[in-house]
Amino acid sequence: MLSASVLRLQKMLDICSDQAADIDIVFNAKKSILFAVGKLFDNIENLYLGTDVISWSENLKYLGLSFKAGKTLTVDFASSLRKFYAGMISPIVLTA
């Protein structure tokens, strides 16, 4: 989910939790993370999915790209480059 404000994100989480309870679905807050970008990214209170706290993360991996939380959104290419170079070097080492 994406939200421009923490308050609205908590409201969306509450709606999802209420609707899930109505149809007997249980969300696992331990498998969920929160990721913030903006001026106040390090000064945000906990959010809840039902009665469980969702943990905040400084890193987010989505579609193979790693993002870092902060005042601006940062893409971390280090792991992608490492995998690329490992893939390039591996055939050379095997044929030598």
C-alpha positions as CSV (number, residue, x, y, z in Angstrom):
1,M,0.0,0.0,0.0
2,L,1.1,3.5,-0.6
3,S,0.0,6.6,1.4
4,A,1.0,10.2,1.5
5,S,0.4,10.3,5.3
6,V,0.9,7.9,8.2
7,L,-2.5,8.6,9.6
8,R,-4.2,7.6,6.3
9,L,-2.0,4.5,6.1
10,Q,-3.1,3.4,9.6
11,K,-6.7,4.0,8.5
12,M,-6.2,1.8,5.4
13,L,-4.6,-0.9,7.6
14,D,-7.6,-0.8,10.0
15,I,-10.0,-1.2,7.1
16,C,-8.1,-4.1,5.7
17,S,-7.9,-5.7,9.1
18,D,-11.6,-5.3,9.7
19,Q,-12.6,-6.6,6.3
20,A,-10.2,-9.6,6.7
21,A,-11.8,-10.4,10.0
22,D,-15.2,-10.5,8.4
23,I,-14.1,-13.1,5.8
24,D,-11.8,-15.1,8.1
25,I,-8.5,-14.0,6.7
26,V,-5.5,-13.4,9.0
27,F,-2.7,-11.1,8.0
28,N,0.8,-11.8,9.3
29,A,2.3,-8.5,10.5
30,K,5.7,-10.3,10.9
31,K,5.9,-10.7,7.1
32,S,5.0,-7.1,6.5
33,I,7.3,-4.1,6.6
34,L,6.9,-0.3,6.6
35,F,9.2,1.9,4.5
36,A,9.2,5.7,4.7
37,V,10.7,8.4,2.5
38,G,10.5,12.1,3.2
39,K,11.4,14.8,5.6
40,L,10.2,13.0,8.8
41,F,11.2,9.5,7.8
42,D,13.0,8.8,11.0
43,N,10.4,10.3,13.3
44,I,7.3,8.1,12.7
45,E,5.3,6.2,15.3
46,N,4.5,2.5,15.1
47,L,1.6,1.3,12.9
48,Y,-0.6,-1.7,13.7
49,L,-2.2,-4.4,11.6
50,G,-4.9,-5.5,13.9
51,T,-3.2,-5.6,17.3
52,D,0.3,-6.5,15.9
53,V,3.0,-3.9,15.3
54,I,4.4,-3.7,11.8
55,S,8.2,-3.2,11.8
56,W,9.9,-0.4,10.0
57,S,12.7,-1.2,7.5
58,E,15.5,0.9,6.1
59,N,15.7,-1.3,3.0
60,L,13.1,-2.5,0.6
61,K,13.7,-5.0,-2.3
62,Y,11.1,-4.8,-5.1
63,L,11.4,-6.3,-8.5
64,G,15.1,-7.0,-8.0
65,L,16.0,-3.5,-7.0
66,S,17.0,-2.4,-3.5
67,F,15.7,0.9,-2.2
68,K,17.0,2.8,0.9
69,A,14.8,4.8,3.2
70,G,15.7,8.4,3.8
71,K,14.8,12.0,3.1
72,T,15.0,11.1,-0.6
73,L,14.4,7.7,-2.2
74,T,17.7,6.0,-3.0
75,V,18.2,3.0,-5.3
76,D,21.1,0.8,-4.2
77,F,22.7,-0.8,-7.3
78,A,25.5,-2.5,-5.4
79,S,23.9,-5.9,-5.1
80,S,22.7,-5.8,-8.7
81,L,26.2,-4.9,-9.9
82,R,27.7,-7.6,-7.8
83,K,25.4,-10.2,-9.3
84,F,26.1,-8.9,-12.8
85,Y,29.9,-9.1,-12.5
86,A,29.7,-12.5,-10.8
87,G,27.7,-13.7,-13.8
88,M,30.2,-12.2,-16.2
89,I,33.2,-13.6,-14.4
90,S,31.8,-17.1,-13.8
91,P,32.0,-18.3,-17.4
92,I,35.5,-17.0,-17.8
93,V,36.7,-18.8,-14.7
94,L,35.0,-22.1,-15.9
95,T,36.6,-22.0,-19.3
96,A,40.1,-21.1,-18.2
